[in-house]
Amino acid sequence: MIRYKYGPWDNRYYPVIGALVGKGLLAYTRGGKGSVALRPTAMGRKIVSELQGAPAWMETAERCEAVAEHVGKLSGNGLKELIYEKLPEILDRPHRELIRP
């Protein structure tokens, strides 16, 4: 496992979000406590539906479904807190460092 801030795309996070919003695949919406959240648009949902059956994306789709099933009700911050609660040893590790068992 590797510790990331957002994911392996850390340095591309904001440009990718902007591109997905710009292409009409995601839209900004009001989040909890005055924050901003993202939601898929109808076009974004259509593309996801097409891609999830494609062989190149099947494993990713299955992993997304498993994560959603177990922690789908959590916010991003809630998920982070759960990870830190269950794996406290990663708190002091620098980002992008490989974490070995």
Secondary structure, DSSP 4 states (H G I P E B T S, - for coil): -B--SSSTTGGGHHHHHHHHHHTTSEEEEE-GGG-EEEEE-HHHHHHHHHHTTSGGGHHHHHHHHHHHHHHTTS-HHHHHHHHHHH-GGGTTSPTT-B---
